[in-house]
Amino acid sequence: MDKPSLAEQLDEALERAFSGRGKPPEFDDRLAPLLRIALRLRHLPRPQFRAGLKSDLEREALAAVGVEALPTARQTAMPYLSVENAAEAIDFYRRAFGATVEDRGKIGSAEIVIENSTIRLSDPFPDHGSLGPKALGGSPVKLHLYVADADAFVERAVAQGAKIIRPVEDQLHGDRSGQLADPFGHVWIIATRNQVVSRQEMQRRSNRILIEELEKMPGHDPIRKSFRTITPYMIAQDGPALLEFAKQAFGAEETYRGTGSAGGLHAEVRIGDSMLMIGGGFPGKEFRVTPTTTALHIYVKDTDAVYQRALKAGATSTNEPADMEYGERSAGVKDKAGNYWYIATHKGPRYVPKDLNDVQVYLHPHRADPVIKFLQRAFGGHERARYASPDGVVHHAQVQIGTSVLEMGEAHGAYQPTSTMFYLYVPDADAAYRSALAAGASSLEEPADQPWGDRVATVKDAFGNTWNIATHTGAKPA
Amino acid sequence: MASTPKASRVRADERGLLEAAQRDPAGFAALYELHFDRVYMFIVRRVGNRDVAEDLTADVFHRALANLRNFEWRDVPFEAWLLRIAANAIHDRRKRKGRELSFEDPPEMSSEPDLTEVEDGARLFRLVNRLPEDQKRVIVMRFAEHESIRAIAQRLKRSEGAVKQLQFRGLETLRTRFEPKLGQMPRKGAKQSRPKGGKNG
């Protein structure tokens, strides 16, 4: 066998180094210094991020010009406070807020000035409908005060008898502020202008807080443990037979077996790092659900051996094992229930290509493009790859949805459209249900909490596939 | 350590930029360009995760811009001030996330940062920008954007072999510029490592 070129060897070594799998078998020592450089480059920043942050900062800098602790007052409205015992209150505002008394009129009515603002206050006049906070049980109006130093201001006010409602803190919108109640029941927001924050920056900060809150919530994983975003749900007339086939041919490990909502079998099995759901009727019993057909691209360590086991378990051959030009040894079988299993071994450091799972669902739509568009609009799918021939036929495409990859190749010859059923985990089943309908799917079941702790909706897309859209909530229906 | 004449000239230039930015925040972009790579490298080495590193880097520069007027040259160099903000930002984040030490916080990265490492990393990032265009595109897609060879080949409409060649040449160019004193790659006769036996898996 030809030795791989230095460039090939280097790439192989990189793939391994990045996934922590050590040196490859073929490794020319001359590559070591290049590998060292490459390892440092692992942290190379994304140019888009770098440029984006710069323009954010430039916008912010522009907005920050002329920011002062006290924004210029330009209002004409003047607050008029009703206070039980105005004389005492005036004294308090003087000591606690540094107010000056501007115009002391008749007893219990005055204008005070705090910083650059004038506030009028008087005793209540119940006969004229003017009541103070004590009579009203609080005040619905808060006074927002910009001061040069919110911390010092609040400290002094508290020393004079004010009570803190919310301590002084940096706020998302760029102010530093807190709230306090004076002894007479009026509430004051005391703020200092820290910086002017752009709308984008405010959004960024609030998103980050939201994400951190979500991360802190216990058990808030919308995907049930050991599942991925996409799980194929294969339904056969004879459920137990299909389950048995998956076990014998692919070494599927049964993790759950019970009765499904339609009264048939519901089983869950693991193959490598992926889960499959298998359902269907029992032989000799009537079963109301229409069977599905599914094509799976399944990576195994030894294609030839698995192919032989599949034939022995009753499958028929569609392709004998062969080396493919795209770096896989692959074979194909069709099981008795009509499902296609594309068996493959990747020729690389691992039997599964990087970024793929052991099992991928494979679709054969007449046209790939509308399916990809549907997946993008309905479920936020992201097109990872598309290989088309010059006449526009898409031979292979990959769409990433969450933690799974869905593969497809346009229908030709024996490869005809399937009626696949998916169990799809999303962060918000209700929202995904709505976007699936907006993208052209039709509703089979509206979102509802299910006894197994998932909230599930079911839709059918325009291409004959059924989607159980689920969010794992852990909640049981009432 | 006494600073070399060159170092002090750099300092003086930077001081000019800084004072300009303190008078008019619009000048902050120049400081950003000067320090981005170091701050990013400092953070990413400690947190090990790109998304977190980007978030914290943005945070550091926003904080720096907001507090620029409070910076006084005589206390510490500007870079040290930025790295202190960065260290605080990392600390704050860990505190907010509670005691859970996730994979995002591998132990070897929590140790005190090696500033030479940070400086070297930043220098290497700058060298990437000076690569020939085709090498630079491959290196950026592969290392900054974490694209696969296959995806890069598709985007650039080149064969995968050609992309691997460009990756190889790009790394070669970087190495010769990054380690200029070490000379060329050893030629023929270099010892080969033995193939390790066994199929994997």
Chai-1 contact restraints between the chains, C-beta under 6 A:
chainA,res_idxA,chainB,res_idxB,connection_type,confidence,min_distance_angstrom,max_distance_angstrom,comment,restraint_id
A,A7,B,K164,contact,1.0,0.0,6.0,A-B,restraint_1
A,A7,B,Q165,contact,1.0,0.0,6.0,A-B,restraint_2
A,A7,B,F168,contact,1.0,0.0,6.0,A-B,restraint_3
A,L10,B,F168,contact,1.0,0.0,6.0,A-B,restraint_4
A,D11,B,K164,contact,1.0,0.0,6.0,A-B,restraint_5
A,P25,B,P195,contact,1.0,0.0,6.0,A-B,restraint_6
A,P25,B,K196,contact,1.0,0.0,6.0,A-B,restraint_7
A,F27,B,S193,contact,1.0,0.0,6.0,A-B,restraint_8
A,D29,B,A190,contact,1.0,0.0,6.0,A-B,restraint_9
A,D29,B,K191,contact,1.0,0.0,6.0,A-B,restraint_10
A,D29,B,S193,contact,1.0,0.0,6.0,A-B,restraint_11
A,R30,B,M185,contact,1.0,0.0,6.0,A-B,restraint_12
A,R30,B,P186,contact,1.0,0.0,6.0,A-B,restraint_13
A,R30,B,A190,contact,1.0,0.0,6.0,A-B,restraint_14
A,P33,B,R175,contact,1.0,0.0,6.0,A-B,restraint_15
A,L34,B,L171,contact,1.0,0.0,6.0,A-B,restraint_16
A,L34,B,R175,contact,1.0,0.0,6.0,A-B,restraint_17
A,I37,B,L171,contact,1.0,0.0,6.0,A-B,restraint_18
A,I37,B,L174,contact,1.0,0.0,6.0,A-B,restraint_19
A,I37,B,R175,contact,1.0,0.0,6.0,A-B,restraint_20
A,A38,B,L171,contact,1.0,0.0,6.0,A-B,restraint_21
A,R40,B,G121,contact,1.0,0.0,6.0,A-B,restraint_22
A,R40,B,L124,contact,1.0,0.0,6.0,A-B,restraint_23
A,L41,B,F143,contact,1.0,0.0,6.0,A-B,restraint_24
A,H43,B,V44,contact,1.0,0.0,6.0,A-B,restraint_25
A,L44,B,F143,contact,1.0,0.0,6.0,A-B,restraint_26
A,L44,B,A144,contact,1.0,0.0,6.0,A-B,restraint_27
A,P45,B,Y40,contact,1.0,0.0,6.0,A-B,restraint_28
A,R46,B,A144,contact,1.0,0.0,6.0,A-B,restraint_29
A,F49,B,E54,contact,1.0,0.0,6.0,A-B,restraint_30
A,L53,B,A58,contact,1.0,0.0,6.0,A-B,restraint_31
A,K54,B,Y32,contact,1.0,0.0,6.0,A-B,restraint_32
A,L57,B,Y32,contact,1.0,0.0,6.0,A-B,restraint_33
A,L57,B,F61,contact,1.0,0.0,6.0,A-B,restraint_34
A,L57,B,L65,contact,1.0,0.0,6.0,A-B,restraint_35
A,E58,B,A29,contact,1.0,0.0,6.0,A-B,restraint_36
A,A61,B,P25,contact,1.0,0.0,6.0,A-B,restraint_37
A,A61,B,A26,contact,1.0,0.0,6.0,A-B,restraint_38
A,A61,B,F28,contact,1.0,0.0,6.0,A-B,restraint_39
A,A64,B,P25,contact,1.0,0.0,6.0,A-B,restraint_40
A,Q195,B,A66,contact,1.0,0.0,6.0,A-B,restraint_41
A,K301,B,G201,contact,1.0,0.0,6.0,A-B,restraint_42
A,Y351,B,G201,contact,1.0,0.0,6.0,A-B,restraint_43
